[in-house]
Amino acid sequence: MERNTPSWFAHISAGLGLSALLGVLCFHFPQLLTSRDFRAVYDERFARHLLLFGLVAAFVFGTVAILRNRNKRVAMAGVGSAALAVMLGGATVHFDAIESTPFSLGLDWFVISLFFSALVFIPIEKMLAVRPMSPLRREWRTDLGYFFLSHVLVQFILIAVTASTSTVAAFALFPALKAAIQSLPVWLQFVVAVFVADLAQASLHRAYHNLPWLWRFHAVHHSSRKMDWLAGSRIHLLEILLTRSMVLLPLVVLGFSADAVNGYVILVGVQAVLAHANLRLDFGWLEYVLVTPRYHHWHHARHIDYIDVNYAIHLPVVDMLMGTFKRPPAGTWPDEYGVMKLETVPRGLWAQLWMPLRGKRHFADHVGRDD
């Protein structure tokens, strides 16, 4: 009889096998399935080596899980996906010159980002966890679905954000201020850009919490009952569009250099994951300088004293200026995470995406059910 305990080998096989299959499809249809901007970051040789590793590991881990009679269906999904990827060409798949298309999906961004994020954060969270828990914790599939959507639709999100910010920026020109900012060295532009962007983000973030119609979208993000590196991906797509537009708008209007803006974008990606990670680290006085996991975890706490505080995602000084800074007692972590009224947010990705458009209501199958 097959044992019901989740098997790491089976799930690793399934993850790598499905990722390898997506990778082969990216080679077959690069102009449609890969992000033009992200293709500039890696080369074909790197992609083929990563694909080969995924294929071999999927077969090895899947075979071990099957032989141990652990989660055989999951393991078979991994082995089967890897086998199909091999039949479609595997790591030696041929592809023609990449043609230009107006739109494309970011499957390559999803696969590579997921692989390296999991590779880095799963072992670290295992060693330094706030609360020990499996990466296969409750609702991990929901958060993986958000991770998938936000990465695959990255180009569409960027196009929408760029169009909205450029349109507004055309009506807001400050030549003298732009010239002053552009005269600064890139590193100083980056520091100023982080402060300006975080001030814009924290102001909008506070509006999400205090305006009911915006809260319905932001409640999706706060509905996570477990905090780890993947939980930060749970963001409604409309919130992503609004937040990115409002945060990038001042950077565009004020004329920060492309290098400074790109540096800020990289910082956002790293710190957004780190702030939600299940990491019990004592940063001491740095908690007054940079937003740390403990600082942001308390923002997600189901605790009446932390409902309207700690909105910054980079710099606590922004909260200090807004009067919303609250450093929790040293060494303490929240007992519970999630929205205060659990019954107002349903479980499941699609139900949550529709939830803000359905008005105020309670759901029978909500995020707090059967905790």
C-alpha positions, -999 to 999 in steps of 0.1 A, spaced: 0 0 0 13 35 -9 20 57 21 3 91 23 32 110 38 43 136 12 75 125 -5 101 151 -12 116 129 -40 82 126 -57 74 163 -56 109 173 -67 106 150 -96 72 164 -105 85 200 -102 116 194 -123 98 172 -149 71 198 -155 97 226 -156 118 206 -181 87 201 -203 80 239 -202 117 245 -210 115 224 -241 84 242 -252 103 275 -247 129 262 -272 103 252 -297 84 285 -295 108 311 -281 92 341 -297 58 333 -280 68 317 -247 99 336 -236 104 371 -224 125 393 -247 140 413 -218 149 382 -198 165 364 -227 192 390 -226 202 378 -191 211 342 -200 225 324 -230 215 292 -249 243 271 -233 231 279 -198 195 271 -207 205 237 -222 226 227 -192 198 237 -168 173 217 -189 196 186 -189 200 188 -151 162 190 -147 156 160 -169 182 138 -152 171 148 -117 134 143 -125 141 107 -137 163 99 -107 141 114 -80 109 100 -96 124 65 -99 135 65 -63 100 76 -51 83 49 -72 107 22 -59 100 34 -23 62 33 -30 59 70 -21 34 93 -39 37 72 -70 12 93 -89 31 125 -83 64 108 -91 49 93 -123 38 129 -133 74 139 -130 89 110 -149 62 112 -175 67 149 -181 105 144 -183 99 115 -208 77 137 -229 103 165 -228 129 141 -241 106 129 -269 102 166 -279 139 170 -282 152 173 -246 184 193 -240 194 189 -277 162 204 -291 167 226 -322 153 260 -325 152 286 -353 161 323 -352 138 341 -327 114 364 -345 100 396 -331 65 395 -317 45 422 -300 36 400 -270 50 369 -254 47 349 -222 75 346 -196 77 309 -192 115 311 -192 113 337 -164 90 315 -144 110 283 -147 144 298 -140 132 321 -112 113 292 -95 143 269 -97 168 293 -82 144 307 -56 135 272 -44 172 262 -45 182 291 -22 153 296 1 141 261 9 174 250 25 178 283 43 142 282 57 148 246 67 179 256 88 167 290 101 129 287 103 107 308 125 84 278 127 95 245 111 71 236 83 72 217 50 75 237 18 44 216 9 24 234 36 -13 241 32 -22 262 2 13 260 -13 -4 252 -47 -24 284 -45 8 305 -39 26 286 -67 -2 295 -90 2 332 -82 40 328 -87 32 313 -121 8 340 -132 29 369 -122 60 355 -139 43 342 -171 24 375 -176 54 396 -168 56 413 -203 19 421 -203 23 436 -168 53 456 -179 36 469 -210 5 480 -190 27 497 -163 50 514 -189 20 527 -209 2 541 -178 33 557 -163 45 572 -196 11 587 -203 10 605 -169 47 614 -170 41 633 -203 20 659 -184 44 663 -155 78 677 -165 103 692 -140 134 700 -160 154 716 -132 147 687 -108 154 661 -135 187 677 -143 197 678 -106 188 641 -102 206 630 -134 237 649 -123 241 625 -94 263 594 -96 243 563 -104 248 548 -69 233 579 -53 205 579 -78 198 544 -68 196 553 -31 173 582 -37 152 561 -61 147 534 -34 135 561 -9 112 578 -34 97 545 -46 93 532 -11 75 564 0 51 561 -29 46 523 -23 41 528 15 15 556 9 -4 534 -15 0 504 8 -16 524 36 -45 533 12 -50 496 5 -56 490 42 -78 520 48 -100 522 17 -125 493 17 -127 490 -21 -89 487 -23 -87 465 7 -107 438 -11 -78 434 -35 -51 437 -9 -69 412 14 -58 385 -10 -21 392 -1 -29 392 36 -49 360 34 -18 338 37 -19 318 69 17 306 66 47 329 58 76 317 36 94 327 5 65 317 -17 38 334 3 48 368 -10 37 359 -45 0 359 -34 -9 392 -49 -40 400 -70 -31 409 -106 -49 442 -105 -29 451 -74 3 443 -91 -6 466 -120 -17 495 -97 13 492 -73 39 489 -101 24 519 -119 22 541 -88 57 532 -76 75 536 -110 56 568 -119 77 591 -96 109 575 -109 99 581 -145 87 617 -138 118 626 -119 141 612 -146 162 586 -128 186 568 -150 178 534 -164 206 518 -143 192 532 -111 157 521 -119 169 486 -129 188 484 -97 157 493 -78 137 466 -97 162 440 -87 161 451 -51 123 448 -51 125 412 -64 150 401 -37 135 420 -7 99 411 -15 108 374 -12 131 379 18 106 400 38 81 371 37 106 343 42 103 319 71 137 331 85 144 335 122 173 360 120 181 387 145 192 418 125 194 439 157 199 476 149 195 469 112 158 467 118 159 505 120 176 507 87 162 480 64 129 461 64 137 426 77 115 394 78 105 400 114 95 436 107 73 426 78 60 395 94 44 416 121 26 436 93 10 403 84 1 394 120 -35 388 131 -30 412 159 -50 443 167 -19 464 175 -3 458 141 -32 465 117 -21 500 106 17 499 109 49 488 91 39 496 55 74 501 41 90 473 21 126 487 20 132 515 45 117 517 80 125 555 80 95 558 56 72 544 83 89 568 108 80 597 85 45 585 81 40 578 118 34 541 111 67 526 125 63 500 152 92 478 161 80 447 179 97 436 211 131 419 204 129 383 195 91 381 192 72 367 162 35 367 154 14 338 168 -9 339 138 -10 353 103 -39 363 80 -67 388 77 -87 396 108 -120 382 93 -109 349 77 -143 342 64 -141 371 40 -115 355 18 -121 323 -1 -96 296 -7 -81 290 -41 -65 312 -67 -95 317 -91 -119 323 -62 -95 349 -48 -90 366 -81 -128 371 -85 -134 379 -48 -128 417 -49 -154 420 -77 -181 402 -58 -186 428 -30 -186 422 7 -196 386 16 -186 356 36 -174 323 21 -181 288 34 -147 276 20 -125 303 34 -88 306 42 -93 299 79 -113 268 75 -99 236 90 -66 253 101 
